[in-house]
Amino acid sequence: MNTNVNYRARSLFYVLIMIVFSVGTSNAQNYPISLEVRGGLANPTGDLADIAETGFDIGVKAGYFLTPALEARLDGDVEVFSGDGNAPDMRLWHYTIGAGYNLLASRDVPWAVIVNGGLGATTIDTDSFQGGSFTETYFTLNFGAKVAYNLAPRIDLFASSMGYVIFADDDDTVFFENIPGGTAFDTVFSIPVTAGVSIRF
């Protein structure tokens, strides 16, 4: 697996965790900015599932609450997959902008049920295979849902699932025809399932 890529992903995760837990203890109601870190399983589907095994996902989100229910958000995820059989290891780098809406914002409960969607890009890159490798970036749509529990005035714990629709090009992805079990593809999906912590400041 690409050591430099793994180092970048781990470094980003650790830095963001330090930021989350170094923020002060001011009143959450006065702070509309949120920062989230999450981790969990990365689940390839369709043509990707033929050459990649279930891997892991690390994600981050920066958000701004426009209203108590509506949040503008920037998301970044990296999904890391081990190759199935002789296939090379693969990473999906997602970068999206979108919005989330808390369906329970008007209720006085410690729970939140959030639906979200957005658009952006995904970079697919692989380790070397038969002297070559693949790196291309494509337009992406994402959607998801999250269930969160307000553990403290400014801190939520949550579980979430995101779906990424990646509009690849089968002219580019002929590279994957060289991999046993692989095929060129156009639109593919990935579905990371994660848990994490969110803080407002």
N, C-alpha and C positions, 0 to 999 in steps of 0.2 A: 504494500500500500504506500502511496506517496507520503513520505515522512514530512515534507514541508507543509503539505495541505493539512495533515493531522495536527502539526504543531500550531498552525494558524487557527484552526478550529478550537483547540484546547485553550490557547492563549486568549481568544475572544471570550470564551465561556468564563474563564477565571477572572478576567478584568471586569466583566459585567457583574459577576457575583460580588466582587469587592465593592463596586459602585452601589449595588443594591443595599448592602449591609453597612455602608458607611454614611448613608444619608441620615440626617437628624431626625428628631421626633416631633416635628411640628404638627399642628392640627391638620388632619387629612382633608377636611372639608374646604380648606383654603388653598389646596394644591391640586391643580387640574392635570399635572403631568404624571404619566405613569411609565414605569420601566419593568420589563418582564424578562425572565429567563426560564427556559424550559428544556427538557430532555426526555427522550423516550425511544420508541421503536419507529423505524422507517420501513414502510411496506411497499415494495414495488408491485405493480400490477401489469397485466397484459403482456406486451412484448418485453418489457423490462424484467418481468418475473421469470422469463425463460432463461435469462443469463445472470440474474442477480439474486442473492439470498437476502432475507430480512436482515436489516442492519440497524444502525442507530441514528438518531436525529438530535441535533442541538439547535435551538432557536432562540431568538431575541426579538423583543418588540419595544418600540418607543411610541407612546400615545399621548394625545391631548384631548381632554374631555371638552367638547363643544357645548354639551348639556350634561346633566347627571346621567342620562341614558346613552348619549351618542358620543362615540370616541373616534377621532381620526387617528390612523395608526400606520407606522412603518414597520414592516416585518422582514426578518432575515433568517433563513434556515440553511443548514447543510445536512444533507442525508448521505450517509456513508454506507456503501454496500460492498460486501465481499463477492467476488465473482463465483458463479455456480460452475463447478467443475473446472475447466481450463479457462474460463472467461476472466478477463482482467477485473480488478477492483474498480469501482465507479463511485463518483460523487455527483450529487445534484445540489447546486447552489441556487437558492431561491431568494429573490429580492422583490418585495411587493409593497404597494401603497393601497390603503383601503380604509374601511370604516367598520366599527363594531357597534352593536346595539344591545343593551341590557334589557331583556324582557321583563325583569322584576324590579327595575329602578324605582318605580312608583310605590313599591311596597316596603314596609318597614321590617325587612327580614335580612339576616346575615348572608343569604345566598344570592348569587347572580347567575342567570342563564343568558349567555351572550352568543349572538349569531354574528358572523362577520364575513366580509367578502372584499376582494380587491383585484388588482391587476399589476403586472410587472414583468419580470424576466426570470428565466432559469438557465443557468450554465450547466451543461452536462460535460463532465470530463472523466477520462479513464486513465488507468495506468497503461504502460506500454504493452502492446500485444503484437507479436510477429513483426517487431521492428517499427510499429506505428502506434499512434494513440489518437484519441478523439477528444476535441474540445469545441463545442459550439454553444451559442446562446440563443434562446428562443422566447417569443412572447408567451406569457403565462397568465391564466386566471386562477384565483384561489378562492376558497370558501371554507367555512368551518364553524365549529360550535365549541363553547367552553362552559363548564360548570365550575363556579368559584365559591369559596367560603371565606368570609371576612374574619380572619384569625385575630387581627388587632386593628385599631382605627385606620391604619394606613397599609396594612399587609393582607394580601389574599393568597390562599393556596388554591390551586386549580388543577383540573384535568381537561385536556382539550384534544380535538382531532381536526386536522386540516386536510383539505383535498387540493391538490395542484393539478391543473389541466395544462399540459405542456404542448404547444403547437409546434412540434418538430417538423422536419422536412425529410421525406424519404430519399431525396437525392443526396442529402448529406450523410444520412445514416446507413448508407451501403457498407460503411466500415464494419457494422455489426454482423453482416452476412458472413464475414470471415471467422466469426466465433462459433464453435459448435453449438447448435441449438438457437443461434441468433438469427435475426432477420432485420431488414431495413424497416423503419417505422415512421409514421407521421405523428398523429396525436397520441400521447401517452399520459398516464395518470400516476401520481404517487400519493400515499396517504399516511403521513406520520401521525402517530398517537403519542401524546406527551403529557407530562405533569410538570408543574413548576410553581414559581412564586412571583407575585407582582407587588410593586410598591408604588405609592403615589407621593409626590413631593412638589 
